[in-house]
Amino acid sequence: MDIFLIVPNIKITLRMERLIMNKLFRGMAFLFWIAILFVFIKYQLYIDGAAKITGFLEACPKYSTLLFLIIASFRIFTFVPCTIFIIVAGILFDPVKAFVLVTIANLLSEILLFLFVKATIGMGYQEKIINKYPKIYSLIQNNNVKILALGVSSPVVPSDIVCFFSTLTGMPFSKYALTIFIADTPVILLYTFLGISMKYSLYVFIATLIIVILVSYINYRRWNSKVDI
């Protein structure tokens, strides 16, 4: 009889320990996020951030590649757009290296967002977000791959928000990461080439800029045709 009483107590204890660990992890993740924001605000990296980040990396040439990857990968927690790091990479590195580093860093950034949302946002809070933005959630859930691809490939669409809601819809990690990589890589390549062209030829720069504007406009029109909220 005692065994039957002990087993449920053990299960309850284990469940309580898991809840405590989950709350502890969420608290640590939140503090980590606040710490990163504090550093960016204290050193005014939101004001002329590209120049300051470039200056910092130039002061550490031996570790500039590694530091760039770390800073650019954690941009998701600082709300710094990927464009800033495309500019920084174009200044510091050769074209191929800049493209590769930005592509890897941006993918890592969105993967960190995926893991952060999965690890910290509980079902209760998730339901509140879904109830607050039901149209956005339903739209992404019903067209998850198309909306995610359009969101990350268009500069006028808040891609991190699209990634956030894509994670909430329960999109598998492999599909999430592959979609971002395929959709975002050509855009990064185009923007990298735009930055490089400034150094060599005004005509090439203007031609590339026109292509960027056209691609952005096409993606924006496709986004509007999908989104009706």
Secondary structure as GFF3:
##gff-version 3
##sequence-region A 1 229
A	DSSP	alpha_helix	2	42	.	.	.	ID=ss1
A	DSSP	alpha_helix	49	58	.	.	.	ID=ss2
A	DSSP	three_ten_helix	61	63	.	.	.	ID=ss3
A	DSSP	alpha_helix	64	73	.	.	.	ID=ss4
A	DSSP	three_ten_helix	74	77	.	.	.	ID=ss5
A	DSSP	alpha_helix	82	92	.	.	.	ID=ss6
A	DSSP	alpha_helix	95	120	.	.	.	ID=ss7
A	DSSP	alpha_helix	123	132	.	.	.	ID=ss8
A	DSSP	alpha_helix	134	142	.	.	.	ID=ss9
A	DSSP	alpha_helix	144	153	.	.	.	ID=ss10
A	DSSP	alpha_helix	159	168	.	.	.	ID=ss11
A	DSSP	alpha_helix	173	200	.	.	.	ID=ss12
A	DSSP	alpha_helix	202	226	.	.	.	ID=ss13
###
